[in-house]
Amino acid sequence: MALIQYKKAGLKYEVLETFTAGLELSGPEVKVLRNKQGSLEGSRVVVRGGEAFIVGMSLPAYQQANTPAGYDPERNRRLLLKKSELMQLGENEAKKGLTIVPLEVYNAGRYLKVRIAIVRGKNASDKRESLKRKDAQREMDRAMRAKK
């Protein structure tokens, strides 16, 4: 079950490969995610020094009155990945035209996981084609429902 999603990722990017990673969070941040608050809009993953971080993921304070003085809602959050996955992400990040973005944060039992993807940006014609395909599928679904 997805807690938060990057809904426009399918429109903006062509997904090449996906990975699952753990998240290193503080206690209040976990509570915020379980309440389905936060945003992945505009966030990305960077690999530096053998570690991966989510940059730009926004998680508001859990309780505004009890928030620590130095709380930063957009701090870099470390991802927990295998060494081989980190190497693969690092290689793909270095390639021109490829980006790594988080697609969704979800529950896996008692753990919170993030699904990240290696993506390539779509140009305007690809975006229009995706929208046409989506509209055609919607029309077919409506027609099938009307027959029943």
VMD Tcl script that builds the backbone (N, CA, C; Angstrom):
set m [mol new atoms 444]
animate dup $m
set s [atomselect $m all]
$s set {name element resname resid chain x y z} {
  {N N MET 1 A 0.837 -1.170 0.000}
  {CA C MET 1 A 0.000 0.000 0.000}
  {C C MET 1 A 0.892 1.248 0.000}
  {N N ALA 2 A 0.731 2.075 -1.018}
  {CA C ALA 2 A 1.553 3.275 -1.151}
  {C C ALA 2 A 1.114 4.343 -0.162}
  {N N LEU 3 A 2.069 4.903 0.539}
  {CA C LEU 3 A 1.789 5.975 1.484}
  {C C LEU 3 A 1.841 7.325 0.779}
  {N N ILE 4 A 2.915 7.567 0.035}
  {CA C ILE 4 A 2.988 8.752 -0.819}
  {C C ILE 4 A 3.561 8.330 -2.162}
  {N N GLN 5 A 3.157 9.020 -3.229}
  {CA C GLN 5 A 3.596 8.685 -4.580}
  {C C GLN 5 A 4.039 9.934 -5.319}
  {N N TYR 6 A 4.882 9.732 -6.313}
  {CA C TYR 6 A 5.264 10.782 -7.247}
  {C C TYR 6 A 4.403 10.542 -8.475}
  {N N LYS 7 A 3.215 11.125 -8.492}
  {CA C LYS 7 A 2.196 10.797 -9.481}
  {C C LYS 7 A 2.563 11.224 -10.895}
  {N N LYS 8 A 3.320 12.282 -11.039}
  {CA C LYS 8 A 3.658 12.779 -12.376}
  {C C LYS 8 A 4.873 12.090 -12.990}
  {N N ALA 9 A 5.461 11.147 -12.281}
  {CA C ALA 9 A 6.662 10.477 -12.781}
  {C C ALA 9 A 6.370 9.734 -14.082}
  {N N GLY 10 A 5.196 9.109 -14.183}
  {CA C GLY 10 A 4.851 8.381 -15.403}
  {C C GLY 10 A 4.700 9.282 -16.603}
  {N N LEU 11 A 4.303 10.523 -16.389}
  {CA C LEU 11 A 4.150 11.480 -17.478}
  {C C LEU 11 A 5.487 12.120 -17.856}
  {N N LYS 12 A 6.295 12.441 -16.856}
  {CA C LYS 12 A 7.545 13.156 -17.109}
  {C C LYS 12 A 8.695 12.256 -17.566}
  {N N TYR 13 A 8.674 10.990 -17.107}
  {CA C TYR 13 A 9.833 10.128 -17.323}
  {C C TYR 13 A 9.448 8.782 -17.927}
  {N N GLU 14 A 10.419 8.182 -18.602}
  {CA C GLU 14 A 10.307 6.812 -19.081}
  {C C GLU 14 A 11.109 5.946 -18.109}
  {N N VAL 15 A 10.443 5.034 -17.422}
  {CA C VAL 15 A 11.084 4.213 -16.393}
  {C C VAL 15 A 11.862 3.082 -17.063}
  {N N LEU 16 A 13.153 2.988 -16.752}
  {CA C LEU 16 A 14.006 1.948 -17.332}
  {C C LEU 16 A 14.182 0.760 -16.395}
  {N N GLU 17 A 14.401 1.035 -15.104}
  {CA C GLU 17 A 14.618 -0.044 -14.136}
  {C C GLU 17 A 14.233 0.441 -12.749}
  {N N THR 18 A 13.650 -0.450 -11.937}
  {CA C THR 18 A 13.238 -0.054 -10.591}
  {C C THR 18 A 14.001 -0.851 -9.535}
  {N N PHE 19 A 14.134 -0.240 -8.354}
  {CA C PHE 19 A 14.789 -0.849 -7.205}
  {C C PHE 19 A 13.940 -0.579 -5.972}
  {N N THR 20 A 14.111 -1.393 -4.942}
  {CA C THR 20 A 13.476 -1.172 -3.654}
  {C C THR 20 A 14.566 -0.910 -2.627}
  {N N ALA 21 A 14.349 0.124 -1.810}
  {CA C ALA 21 A 15.352 0.489 -0.808}
  {C C ALA 21 A 14.661 0.799 0.510}
  {N N GLY 22 A 15.401 0.625 1.591}
  {CA C GLY 22 A 14.926 1.040 2.898}
  {C C GLY 22 A 15.217 2.521 3.095}
  {N N LEU 23 A 14.561 3.127 4.051}
  {CA C LEU 23 A 14.748 4.548 4.358}
  {C C LEU 23 A 15.265 4.708 5.779}
  {N N GLU 24 A 16.201 5.613 5.970}
  {CA C GLU 24 A 16.685 5.935 7.311}
  {C C GLU 24 A 15.954 7.196 7.757}
  {N N LEU 25 A 15.024 7.027 8.701}
  {CA C LEU 25 A 14.165 8.119 9.150}
  {C C LEU 25 A 14.207 8.267 10.660}
  {N N SER 26 A 13.789 9.410 11.157}
  {CA C SER 26 A 13.606 9.599 12.595}
  {C C SER 26 A 12.177 9.189 12.956}
  {N N GLY 27 A 11.887 9.052 14.239}
  {CA C GLY 27 A 10.573 8.607 14.695}
  {C C GLY 27 A 9.414 9.466 14.213}
  {N N PRO 28 A 9.479 10.795 14.379}
  {CA C PRO 28 A 8.373 11.638 13.907}
  {C C PRO 28 A 8.178 11.578 12.389}
  {N N GLU 29 A 9.267 11.383 11.645}
  {CA C GLU 29 A 9.149 11.280 10.186}
  {C C GLU 29 A 8.380 10.023 9.788}
  {N N VAL 30 A 8.573 8.938 10.530}
  {CA C VAL 30 A 7.829 7.709 10.263}
  {C C VAL 30 A 6.343 7.952 10.505}
  {N N LYS 31 A 6.013 8.651 11.575}
  {CA C LYS 31 A 4.614 8.946 11.877}
  {C C LYS 31 A 3.989 9.813 10.796}
  {N N VAL 32 A 4.731 10.767 10.272}
  {CA C VAL 32 A 4.234 11.627 9.200}
  {C C VAL 32 A 3.930 10.798 7.960}
  {N N LEU 33 A 4.829 9.885 7.603}
  {CA C LEU 33 A 4.606 9.037 6.428}
  {C C LEU 33 A 3.426 8.101 6.633}
  {N N ARG 34 A 3.281 7.552 7.816}
  {CA C ARG 34 A 2.155 6.652 8.073}
  {C C ARG 34 A 0.820 7.399 8.035}
  {N N ASN 35 A 0.841 8.722 8.239}
  {CA C ASN 35 A -0.352 9.550 8.093}
  {C C ASN 35 A -0.549 10.014 6.648}
  {N N LYS 36 A 0.291 9.510 5.736}
  {CA C LYS 36 A 0.225 9.819 4.301}
  {C C LYS 36 A 0.430 11.292 4.015}
  {N N GLN 37 A 1.344 11.901 4.753}
  {CA C GLN 37 A 1.718 13.284 4.509}
  {C C GLN 37 A 3.110 13.297 3.920}
  {N N GLY 38 A 3.443 14.339 3.217}
  {CA C GLY 38 A 4.754 14.461 2.604}
  {C C GLY 38 A 4.627 14.496 1.104}
  {N N SER 39 A 5.748 14.778 0.454}
  {CA C SER 39 A 5.733 14.920 -0.995}
  {C C SER 39 A 7.039 14.427 -1.601}
  {N N LEU 40 A 6.917 13.733 -2.721}
  {CA C LEU 40 A 8.084 13.312 -3.496}
  {C C LEU 40 A 8.267 14.193 -4.724}
  {N N GLU 41 A 7.409 15.188 -4.882}
  {CA C GLU 41 A 7.432 16.072 -6.047}
  {C C GLU 41 A 8.775 16.793 -6.125}
  {N N GLY 42 A 9.457 16.654 -7.231}
  {CA C GLY 42 A 10.736 17.327 -7.426}
  {C C GLY 42 A 11.914 16.678 -6.734}
  {N N SER 43 A 11.732 15.509 -6.161}
  {CA C SER 43 A 12.847 14.859 -5.464}
  {C C SER 43 A 13.625 13.965 -6.424}
  {N N ARG 44 A 14.843 13.639 -6.028}
  {CA C ARG 44 A 15.689 12.750 -6.821}
  {C C ARG 44 A 16.644 12.024 -5.887}
  {N N VAL 45 A 17.352 11.060 -6.436}
  {CA C VAL 45 A 18.305 10.272 -5.655}
  {C C VAL 45 A 19.708 10.583 -6.163}
  {N N VAL 46 A 20.625 10.819 -5.244}
  {CA C VAL 46 A 22.025 11.030 -5.602}
  {C C VAL 46 A 22.869 9.978 -4.894}
  {N N VAL 47 A 23.929 9.538 -5.569}
  {CA C VAL 47 A 24.854 8.555 -4.999}
  {C C VAL 47 A 26.185 9.264 -4.791}
  {N N ARG 48 A 26.614 9.368 -3.529}
  {CA C ARG 48 A 27.860 10.045 -3.186}
  {C C ARG 48 A 28.595 9.238 -2.122}
  {N N GLY 49 A 29.857 8.991 -2.347}
  {CA C GLY 49 A 30.691 8.329 -1.345}
  {C C GLY 49 A 30.220 6.939 -0.971}
  {N N GLY 50 A 29.679 6.189 -1.919}
  {CA C GLY 50 A 29.221 4.841 -1.638}
  {C C GLY 50 A 27.902 4.780 -0.893}
  {N N GLU 51 A 27.162 5.894 -0.833}
  {CA C GLU 51 A 25.855 5.933 -0.189}
  {C C GLU 51 A 24.876 6.646 -1.106}
  {N N ALA 52 A 23.600 6.306 -0.975}
  {CA C ALA 52 A 22.548 6.950 -1.768}
  {C C ALA 52 A 21.670 7.779 -0.843}
  {N N PHE 53 A 21.261 8.949 -1.320}
  {CA C PHE 53 A 20.425 9.862 -0.549}
  {C C PHE 53 A 19.262 10.351 -1.397}
  {N N ILE 54 A 18.100 10.547 -0.760}
  {CA C ILE 54 A 16.976 11.214 -1.419}
  {C C ILE 54 A 17.111 12.697 -1.117}
  {N N VAL 55 A 17.130 13.497 -2.172}
  {CA C VAL 55 A 17.259 14.938 -2.051}
  {C C VAL 55 A 15.940 15.567 -2.496}
  {N N GLY 56 A 15.385 16.447 -1.696}
  {CA C GLY 56 A 14.180 17.170 -2.087}
  {C C GLY 56 A 12.870 16.542 -1.643}
  {N N MET 57 A 12.922 15.434 -0.910}
  {CA C MET 57 A 11.692 14.839 -0.376}
  {C C MET 57 A 11.259 15.665 0.828}
  {N N SER 58 A 10.015 16.118 0.814}
  {CA C SER 58 A 9.535 17.010 1.864}
  {C C SER 58 A 8.623 16.264 2.823}
  {N N LEU 59 A 8.977 16.270 4.105}
  {CA C LEU 59 A 8.149 15.690 5.162}
  {C C LEU 59 A 7.895 16.771 6.203}
  {N N PRO 60 A 6.647 17.219 6.357}
  {CA C PRO 60 A 6.357 18.271 7.333}
  {C C PRO 60 A 6.557 17.768 8.758}
  {N N ALA 61 A 6.572 18.697 9.692}
  {CA C ALA 61 A 6.715 18.345 11.105}
  {C C ALA 61 A 5.488 17.576 11.565}
  {N N TYR 62 A 5.686 16.572 12.425}
  {CA C TYR 62 A 4.575 15.752 12.909}
  {C C TYR 62 A 3.633 16.570 13.785}
  {N N GLN 63 A 4.176 17.217 14.782}
  {CA C GLN 63 A 3.396 18.127 15.636}
  {C C GLN 63 A 4.147 19.444 15.645}
  {N N GLN 64 A 3.529 20.465 15.090}
  {CA C GLN 64 A 4.202 21.750 14.928}
  {C C GLN 64 A 4.735 22.288 16.250}
  {N N ALA 65 A 3.962 22.159 17.322}
  {CA C ALA 65 A 4.364 22.713 18.615}
  {C C ALA 65 A 5.537 21.963 19.236}
  {N N ASN 66 A 5.667 20.660 18.950}
  {CA C ASN 66 A 6.716 19.854 19.571}
  {C C ASN 66 A 7.908 19.593 18.655}
  {N N THR 67 A 7.997 20.287 17.559}
  {CA C THR 67 A 9.072 20.066 16.604}
  {C C THR 67 A 10.401 20.572 17.163}
  {N N PRO 68 A 11.476 19.788 17.026}
  {CA C PRO 68 A 12.791 20.275 17.467}
  {C C PRO 68 A 13.177 21.545 16.705}
  {N N ALA 69 A 14.001 22.374 17.325}
  {CA C ALA 69 A 14.363 23.672 16.757}
  {C C ALA 69 A 15.063 23.542 15.407}
  {N N GLY 70 A 15.900 22.529 15.234}
  {CA C GLY 70 A 16.675 22.409 14.009}
  {C C GLY 70 A 16.069 21.495 12.964}
  {N N TYR 71 A 14.769 21.214 13.030}
  {CA C TYR 71 A 14.157 20.274 12.089}
  {C C TYR 71 A 14.086 20.871 10.693}
  {N N ASP 72 A 14.603 20.137 9.703}
  {CA C ASP 72 A 14.576 20.559 8.298}
  {C C ASP 72 A 13.675 19.594 7.534}
  {N N PRO 73 A 12.521 20.029 7.034}
  {CA C PRO 73 A 11.600 19.115 6.349}
  {C C PRO 73 A 12.146 18.557 5.037}
  {N N GLU 74 A 13.170 19.186 4.467}
  {CA C GLU 74 A 13.715 18.713 3.187}
  {C C GLU 74 A 15.148 18.226 3.302}
  {N N ARG 75 A 15.507 17.723 4.462}
  {CA C ARG 75 A 16.877 17.229 4.637}
  {C C ARG 75 A 17.115 16.009 3.756}
  {N N ASN 76 A 18.386 15.713 3.499}
  {CA C ASN 76 A 18.737 14.522 2.729}
  {C C ASN 76 A 18.538 13.300 3.601}
  {N N ARG 77 A 17.837 12.298 3.056}
  {CA C ARG 77 A 17.572 11.067 3.802}
  {C C ARG 77 A 18.302 9.905 3.131}
  {N N ARG 78 A 19.024 9.140 3.943}
  {CA C ARG 78 A 19.845 8.057 3.411}
  {C C ARG 78 A 18.987 6.867 3.016}
  {N N LEU 79 A 19.360 6.223 1.903}
  {CA C LEU 79 A 18.702 5.004 1.447}
  {C C LEU 79 A 19.551 3.808 1.829}
  {N N LEU 80 A 18.895 2.706 2.142}
  {CA C LEU 80 A 19.577 1.484 2.538}
  {C C LEU 80 A 19.496 0.511 1.376}
  {N N LEU 81 A 20.628 0.320 0.697}
  {CA C LEU 81 A 20.704 -0.532 -0.487}
  {C C LEU 81 A 21.890 -1.477 -0.368}
  {N N LYS 82 A 21.864 -2.533 -1.168}
  {CA C LYS 82 A 22.998 -3.446 -1.246}
  {C C LYS 82 A 24.132 -2.758 -1.999}
  {N N LYS 83 A 25.336 -3.211 -1.755}
  {CA C LYS 83 A 26.507 -2.614 -2.387}
  {C C LYS 83 A 26.452 -2.736 -3.908}
  {N N SER 84 A 25.965 -3.873 -4.400}
  {CA C SER 84 A 25.875 -4.066 -5.854}
  {C C SER 84 A 24.850 -3.107 -6.471}
  {N N GLU 85 A 23.747 -2.870 -5.749}
  {CA C GLU 85 A 22.736 -1.932 -6.241}
  {C C GLU 85 A 23.278 -0.502 -6.241}
  {N N LEU 86 A 24.050 -0.152 -5.208}
  {CA C LEU 86 A 24.660 1.174 -5.163}
  {C C LEU 86 A 25.619 1.390 -6.329}
  {N N MET 87 A 26.402 0.364 -6.644}
  {CA C MET 87 A 27.335 0.467 -7.764}
  {C C MET 87 A 26.575 0.671 -9.070}
  {N N GLN 88 A 25.507 -0.088 -9.264}
  {CA C GLN 88 A 24.713 0.011 -10.485}
  {C C GLN 88 A 24.049 1.393 -10.592}
  {N N LEU 89 A 23.519 1.894 -9.489}
  {CA C LEU 89 A 22.908 3.221 -9.493}
  {C C LEU 89 A 23.950 4.298 -9.785}
  {N N GLY 90 A 25.130 4.169 -9.194}
  {CA C GLY 90 A 26.200 5.139 -9.425}
  {C C GLY 90 A 26.628 5.185 -10.882}
  {N N GLU 91 A 26.725 4.008 -11.508}
  {CA C GLU 91 A 27.097 3.955 -12.923}
  {C C GLU 91 A 26.029 4.619 -13.792}
  {N N ASN 92 A 24.765 4.333 -13.502}
  {CA C ASN 92 A 23.689 4.893 -14.310}
  {C C ASN 92 A 23.503 6.387 -14.071}
  {N N GLU 93 A 23.797 6.848 -12.869}
  {CA C GLU 93 A 23.684 8.278 -12.581}
  {C C GLU 93 A 24.708 9.067 -13.391}
  {N N ALA 94 A 25.863 8.460 -13.621}
  {CA C ALA 94 A 26.927 9.135 -14.359}
  {C C ALA 94 A 26.612 9.234 -15.853}
  {N N LYS 95 A 25.741 8.371 -16.370}
  {CA C LYS 95 A 25.405 8.413 -17.797}
  {C C LYS 95 A 24.571 9.646 -18.111}
  {N N LYS 96 A 24.835 10.228 -19.261}
  {CA C LYS 96 A 24.119 11.441 -19.657}
  {C C LYS 96 A 22.665 11.114 -19.990}
  {N N GLY 97 A 21.755 11.920 -19.488}
  {CA C GLY 97 A 20.340 11.763 -19.796}
  {C C GLY 97 A 19.579 10.863 -18.839}
  {N N LEU 98 A 20.259 10.218 -17.891}
  {CA C LEU 98 A 19.574 9.346 -16.936}
  {C C LEU 98 A 19.522 9.997 -15.554}
  {N N THR 99 A 18.423 9.780 -14.879}
  {CA C THR 99 A 18.215 10.317 -13.539}
  {C C THR 99 A 17.646 9.208 -12.670}
  {N N ILE 100 A 17.804 9.325 -11.378}
  {CA C ILE 100 A 17.213 8.372 -10.444}
  {C C ILE 100 A 16.189 9.136 -9.613}
  {N N VAL 101 A 14.933 8.677 -9.647}
  {CA C VAL 101 A 13.866 9.355 -8.907}
  {C C VAL 101 A 13.119 8.354 -8.031}
  {N N PRO 102 A 12.610 8.808 -6.881}
  {CA C PRO 102 A 11.748 7.946 -6.071}
  {C C PRO 102 A 10.337 7.962 -6.646}
  {N N LEU 103 A 9.717 6.786 -6.753}
  {CA C LEU 103 A 8.364 6.686 -7.295}
  {C C LEU 103 A 7.315 6.662 -6.197}
  {N N GLU 104 A 7.582 5.921 -5.111}
  {CA C GLU 104 A 6.608 5.842 -4.025}
  {C C GLU 104 A 7.275 5.374 -2.747}
  {N N VAL 105 A 6.652 5.711 -1.624}
  {CA C VAL 105 A 7.029 5.201 -0.312}
  {C C VAL 105 A 5.868 4.331 0.139}
  {N N TYR 106 A 6.158 3.108 0.594}
  {CA C TYR 106 A 5.098 2.170 0.946}
  {C C TYR 106 A 5.483 1.345 2.168}
  {N N ASN 107 A 4.467 0.675 2.742}
  {CA C ASN 107 A 4.653 -0.229 3.871}
  {C C ASN 107 A 5.072 -1.597 3.369}
  {N N ALA 108 A 6.043 -2.191 4.021}
  {CA C ALA 108 A 6.394 -3.586 3.785}
  {C C ALA 108 A 6.442 -4.222 5.170}
  {N N GLY 109 A 5.285 -4.675 5.632}
  {CA C GLY 109 A 5.189 -5.143 7.002}
  {C C GLY 109 A 5.311 -3.950 7.923}
  {N N ARG 110 A 6.254 -4.012 8.853}
  {CA C ARG 110 A 6.442 -2.884 9.762}
  {C C ARG 110 A 7.479 -1.890 9.259}
  {N N TYR 111 A 8.077 -2.168 8.114}
  {CA C TYR 111 A 9.119 -1.308 7.567}
  {C C TYR 111 A 8.548 -0.378 6.508}
  {N N LEU 112 A 9.219 0.752 6.318}
  {CA C LEU 112 A 8.874 1.666 5.236}
  {C C LEU 112 A 9.935 1.511 4.158}
  {N N LYS 113 A 9.482 1.321 2.941}
  {CA C LYS 113 A 10.379 1.147 1.811}
  {C C LYS 113 A 10.092 2.223 0.783}
  {N N VAL 114 A 11.067 2.482 -0.059}
  {CA C VAL 114 A 10.886 3.428 -1.152}
  {C C VAL 114 A 11.227 2.708 -2.456}
  {N N ARG 115 A 10.394 2.891 -3.457}
  {CA C ARG 115 A 10.656 2.323 -4.785}
  {C C ARG 115 A 11.291 3.437 -5.616}
  {N N ILE 116 A 12.521 3.195 -6.062}
  {CA C ILE 116 A 13.223 4.180 -6.874}
  {C C ILE 116 A 13.399 3.624 -8.273}
  {N N ALA 117 A 13.605 4.512 -9.232}
  {CA C ALA 117 A 13.723 4.078 -10.620}
  {C C ALA 117 A 14.793 4.876 -11.340}
  {N N ILE 118 A 15.455 4.194 -12.261}
  {CA C ILE 118 A 16.345 4.866 -13.192}
  {C C ILE 118 A 15.459 5.288 -14.353}
  {N N VAL 119 A 15.457 6.578 -14.670}
  {CA C VAL 119 A 14.525 7.105 -15.661}
  {C C VAL 119 A 15.251 7.964 -16.692}
  {N N ARG 120 A 14.579 8.105 -17.814}
  {CA C ARG 120 A 15.022 9.018 -18.869}
  {C C ARG 120 A 13.871 9.985 -19.103}
  {N N GLY 121 A 14.152 11.258 -19.217}
  {CA C GLY 121 A 13.116 12.267 -19.417}
  {C C GLY 121 A 12.438 12.111 -20.768}
  {N N LYS 122 A 11.128 12.344 -20.786}
  {CA C LYS 122 A 10.373 12.289 -22.040}
  {C C LYS 122 A 10.377 13.668 -22.676}
  {N N ASN 123 A 10.333 13.691 -24.019}
  {CA C ASN 123 A 10.167 14.974 -24.687}
  {C C ASN 123 A 8.672 15.229 -24.901}
  {N N ALA 124 A 8.310 16.374 -25.451}
  {CA C ALA 124 A 6.906 16.784 -25.551}
  {C C ALA 124 A 6.068 15.805 -26.368}
  {N N SER 125 A 6.620 15.272 -27.453}
  {CA C SER 125 A 5.837 14.357 -28.287}
  {C C SER 125 A 5.575 13.033 -27.567}
  {N N ASP 126 A 6.545 12.560 -26.795}
  {CA C ASP 126 A 6.338 11.337 -26.006}
  {C C ASP 126 A 5.249 11.538 -24.962}
  {N N LYS 127 A 5.229 12.726 -24.337}
  {CA C LYS 127 A 4.216 13.021 -23.336}
  {C C LYS 127 A 2.829 13.041 -23.976}
  {N N ARG 128 A 2.732 13.646 -25.168}
  {CA C ARG 128 A 1.435 13.684 -25.862}
  {C C ARG 128 A 0.982 12.277 -26.226}
  {N N GLU 129 A 1.909 11.448 -26.652}
  {CA C GLU 129 A 1.580 10.061 -27.004}
  {C C GLU 129 A 1.078 9.297 -25.781}
  {N N SER 130 A 1.715 9.507 -24.632}
  {CA C SER 130 A 1.276 8.845 -23.400}
  {C C SER 130 A -0.140 9.275 -23.027}
  {N N LEU 131 A -0.421 10.564 -23.164}
  {CA C LEU 131 A -1.759 11.065 -22.838}
  {C C LEU 131 A -2.804 10.505 -23.802}
  {N N LYS 132 A -2.468 10.392 -25.085}
  {CA C LYS 132 A -3.404 9.819 -26.068}
  {C C LYS 132 A -3.702 8.363 -25.732}
  {N N ARG 133 A -2.670 7.606 -25.395}
  {CA C ARG 133 A -2.842 6.200 -25.047}
  {C C ARG 133 A -3.716 6.051 -23.798}
  {N N LYS 134 A -3.491 6.926 -22.824}
  {CA C LYS 134 A -4.263 6.902 -21.587}
  {C C LYS 134 A -5.734 7.235 -21.850}
  {N N ASP 135 A -5.986 8.239 -22.701}
  {CA C ASP 135 A -7.364 8.611 -23.045}
  {C C ASP 135 A -8.064 7.493 -23.799}
  {N N ALA 136 A -7.355 6.842 -24.729}
  {CA C ALA 136 A -7.949 5.745 -25.488}
  {C C ALA 136 A -8.322 4.583 -24.560}
  {N N GLN 137 A -7.447 4.288 -23.605}
  {CA C GLN 137 A -7.728 3.215 -22.646}
  {C C GLN 137 A -8.947 3.554 -21.803}
  {N N ARG 138 A -9.046 4.807 -21.391}
  {CA C ARG 138 A -10.184 5.248 -20.593}
  {C C ARG 138 A -11.492 5.108 -21.381}
  {N N GLU 139 A -11.461 5.488 -22.667}
  {CA C GLU 139 A -12.655 5.362 -23.525}
  {C C GLU 139 A -13.060 3.898 -23.698}
  {N N MET 140 A -12.063 3.013 -23.867}
  {CA C MET 140 A -12.382 1.582 -24.009}
  {C C MET 140 A -13.005 1.042 -22.730}
  {N N ASP 141 A -12.486 1.457 -21.591}
  {CA C ASP 141 A -13.047 1.022 -20.302}
  {C C ASP 141 A -14.479 1.504 -20.138}
  {N N ARG 142 A -14.758 2.740 -20.533}
  {CA C ARG 142 A -16.112 3.272 -20.444}
  {C C ARG 142 A -17.060 2.491 -21.338}
  {N N ALA 143 A -16.612 2.172 -22.531}
  {CA C ALA 143 A -17.444 1.438 -23.480}
  {C C ALA 143 A -17.744 0.034 -22.935}
  {N N MET 144 A -16.768 -0.602 -22.341}
  {CA C MET 144 A -16.962 -1.940 -21.787}
  {C C MET 144 A -17.941 -1.901 -20.609}
  {N N ARG 145 A -17.850 -0.868 -19.767}
  {CA C ARG 145 A -18.778 -0.728 -18.650}
  {C C ARG 145 A -20.202 -0.458 -19.128}
  {N N ALA 146 A -20.323 0.303 -20.201}
  {CA C ALA 146 A -21.652 0.639 -20.735}
  {C C ALA 146 A -22.339 -0.596 -21.332}
  {N N LYS 147 A -21.568 -1.540 -21.876}
  {CA C LYS 147 A -22.132 -2.772 -22.456}
  {C C LYS 147 A -22.747 -3.670 -21.388}
  {N N LYS 148 A -22.164 -3.663 -20.193}
  {CA C LYS 148 A -22.619 -4.587 -19.138}
  {C C LYS 148 A -23.900 -4.184 -18.530}
}
mol reanalyze $m
mol bondsrecalc $m
mol representation Tube
mol addrep $m
